[in-house]
Amino acid sequence: MDLARQHGTAAASMTSGRVTGKVAIITGGASGIGRITAETLAREGARVVIADINVEGGQAVAEEIRGKGGEALAIPVDVGEEKEIAAMVERTVETFGALHVLHNNAAITAPDHQRRDANLLELDTEIWDETMRIDLRGPMLACKHAIPRMIESGGGSIINTTSNSALAGDLTLNAYSAAKGGLNTLTLSVATAFGKEGIRCNAVSPAHIESPSLAAVVPPEVVEMLRAQCLTPRLGAPQDVANLVLYLASDEASFITGQILRCDGGALSHLAHVAQLRDSDRTTNRTDEV
Ligand SMILES: NC(=O)c1ccc[n+]([C@@H]2O[C@H](COP(=O)([O-])OP(=O)(O)OC[C@H]3O[C@@H](n4cnc5c(N)ncnc54)[C@H](O)[C@@H]3O)[C@@H](O)[C@H]2O)c1
């Protein structure tokens, strides 16, 4: 890796885009956050691989990027299957000659699966196992196969999409939150073990983001409750997460590693009662005489 690129200096950014010259794999790139991230990285100069179990959706995103003058390849993959992950990495390097960025974004968001991911007493072990297979084993396999190729490419950046569900308790989604908690720890392990070889590893932790999966799973009245928990006027959008992934993928973030960065409009930055007090126009101070 040349010094300008390694240290994120001005010389490296004189080319047109913020990730020009980089090759990036985005798992789950056919929809939602992954799709917008693939489009964003491509717009900023990366050659992108859209790796998704949704074959048609992945191809549509790749075609759209190519139609706008970008370079993109769709690779069908089930991230829980090691052979498919190994083939995804090899095909990426065969096609584009290197690998610099891995965005581990795929997770099971299907409404029928999420509805069955309840509290532990109501949770089928098949749901637990399948959640771990896709949401935790998937990113682990992708790291395992991508890291050697990234080192050969002169270094790289891994960005794991985790969730605020891993940072505080909830009434349901007990398997999902445990898988994302594991992914947070995996992020720290990868950053620690491979940092000296030029591999950075960070996690982006969204709260509720207005993506297709949110609309399919969360009732509209609950979406309003979630909006009230944000310190910003609005909920997050996929582009908010994509912007953070772009930064972490770029050499601007060359000294940032081992971080779990929340992208949540401050949803976890306040005491639990704030949203209710705001709605009731009260504070924690008594105003009457005692
Ligand atoms: N939307 C939110 O509110 C929110 C909040 C926190 C975290 N996240 C995380 O963000 C990521 C993206 O979520 P999204 O909301 O964009 O969902 P989405 O449903 O729009 O996208 C998920 C993508 O992953 C793909 N996928 C599912 N299983 C796969 C598998 N086995 N192999 C390969 N691809 C697979 C799907 O086909 C889909 O294209 C997930 O990791 C999710 O846990 C989302």
The ligand as an SDF file (V2000), in Angstrom:
LIG
                    3D

 44 48  0  0  0  0  0  0  0  0999 V2000
  -33.4750   -1.5650    9.0100 N   0  0  0  0  0  0  0  0  0  0  0  0
  -33.2090   -1.4290   10.2880 C   0  0  0  0  0  0  0  0  0  0  0  0
  -33.9710   -0.8010   11.0260 O   0  0  0  0  0  0  0  0  0  0  0  0
  -31.9600   -2.0270   10.8970 C   0  0  0  0  0  0  0  0  0  0  0  0
  -31.6270   -1.6880   12.2120 C   0  0  0  0  0  0  0  0  0  0  0  0
  -30.4660   -2.2290   12.7760 C   0  0  0  0  0  0  0  0  0  0  0  0
  -29.6740   -3.0840   12.0330 C   0  0  0  0  0  0  0  0  0  0  0  0
  -30.0280   -3.4120   10.7490 N   0  0  0  0  0  0  0  0  0  0  0  0
  -29.1530   -4.3260   10.0180 C   0  0  0  0  0  0  0  0  0  0  0  0
  -28.8710   -3.7780    8.7500 O   0  0  0  0  0  0  0  0  0  0  0  0
  -28.6100   -4.8260    7.8260 C   0  0  0  0  0  0  0  0  0  0  0  0
  -29.4390   -4.6200    6.5790 C   0  0  0  0  0  0  0  0  0  0  0  0
  -30.8000   -4.6080    6.9320 O   0  0  0  0  0  0  0  0  0  0  0  0
  -31.9160   -3.9500    5.9900 P   0  0  0  0  0  0  0  0  0  0  0  0
  -32.8640   -3.2880    6.8850 O   0  0  0  0  0  0  0  0  0  0  0  0
  -31.2840   -3.1770    4.9120 O   0  0  0  0  0  0  0  0  0  0  0  0
  -32.6460   -5.2760    5.4490 O   0  0  0  0  0  0  0  0  0  0  0  0
  -33.0940   -5.7330    3.9770 P   0  0  0  0  0  0  0  0  0  0  0  0
  -34.0650   -6.8500    4.1790 O   0  0  0  0  0  0  0  0  0  0  0  0
  -33.5270   -4.5750    3.1610 O   0  0  0  0  0  0  0  0  0  0  0  0
  -31.7290   -6.3200    3.3690 O   0  0  0  0  0  0  0  0  0  0  0  0
  -31.1680   -7.5300    3.8260 C   0  0  0  0  0  0  0  0  0  0  0  0
  -30.5000   -8.2100    2.6450 C   0  0  0  0  0  0  0  0  0  0  0  0
  -29.8060   -9.3830    3.1040 O   0  0  0  0  0  0  0  0  0  0  0  0
  -30.0400  -10.4230    2.1830 C   0  0  0  0  0  0  0  0  0  0  0  0
  -29.8600  -11.7290    2.8140 N   0  0  0  0  0  0  0  0  0  0  0  0
  -30.6570  -12.3190    3.7460 C   0  0  0  0  0  0  0  0  0  0  0  0
  -30.1840  -13.5400    4.0400 N   0  0  0  0  0  0  0  0  0  0  0  0
  -29.0660  -13.7230    3.2960 C   0  0  0  0  0  0  0  0  0  0  0  0
  -28.1450  -14.8010    3.1550 C   0  0  0  0  0  0  0  0  0  0  0  0
  -28.2860  -15.9540    3.8350 N   0  0  0  0  0  0  0  0  0  0  0  0
  -27.1020  -14.6630    2.3050 N   0  0  0  0  0  0  0  0  0  0  0  0
  -26.9550  -13.5270    1.5700 C   0  0  0  0  0  0  0  0  0  0  0  0
  -27.8070  -12.4790    1.6450 N   0  0  0  0  0  0  0  0  0  0  0  0
  -28.8480  -12.5810    2.5100 C   0  0  0  0  0  0  0  0  0  0  0  0
  -31.4790  -10.1980    1.7200 C   0  0  0  0  0  0  0  0  0  0  0  0
  -31.7630  -10.8810    0.5000 O   0  0  0  0  0  0  0  0  0  0  0  0
  -31.5150   -8.6830    1.5940 C   0  0  0  0  0  0  0  0  0  0  0  0
  -31.1330   -8.2560    0.3040 O   0  0  0  0  0  0  0  0  0  0  0  0
  -28.8800   -6.1210    8.5830 C   0  0  0  0  0  0  0  0  0  0  0  0
  -27.6670   -6.6300    9.0870 O   0  0  0  0  0  0  0  0  0  0  0  0
  -29.7700   -5.6850    9.7280 C   0  0  0  0  0  0  0  0  0  0  0  0
  -29.6780   -6.5480   10.8380 O   0  0  0  0  0  0  0  0  0  0  0  0
  -31.1520   -2.8980   10.1640 C   0  0  0  0  0  0  0  0  0  0  0  0
  1  2  1  0
  2  3  2  0
  2  4  1  0
  4  5  1  0
  4 44  2  0
  5  6  2  0
  6  7  1  0
  7  8  2  0
  8  9  1  0
  8 44  1  0
  9 10  1  0
  9 42  1  0
 10 11  1  0
 11 12  1  0
 11 40  1  0
 12 13  1  0
 13 14  1  0
 14 15  2  0
 14 16  1  0
 14 17  1  0
 17 18  1  0
 18 19  2  0
 18 20  1  0
 18 21  1  0
 21 22  1  0
 22 23  1  0
 23 24  1  0
 23 38  1  0
 24 25  1  0
 25 26  1  0
 25 36  1  0
 26 27  1  0
 26 35  1  0
 27 28  2  0
 28 29  1  0
 29 30  1  0
 29 35  2  0
 30 31  1  0
 30 32  2  0
 32 33  1  0
 33 34  2  0
 34 35  1  0
 36 37  1  0
 36 38  1  0
 38 39  1  0
 40 41  1  0
 40 42  1  0
 42 43  1  0
M  CHG  2   8   1  16  -1
M  END
$$$$
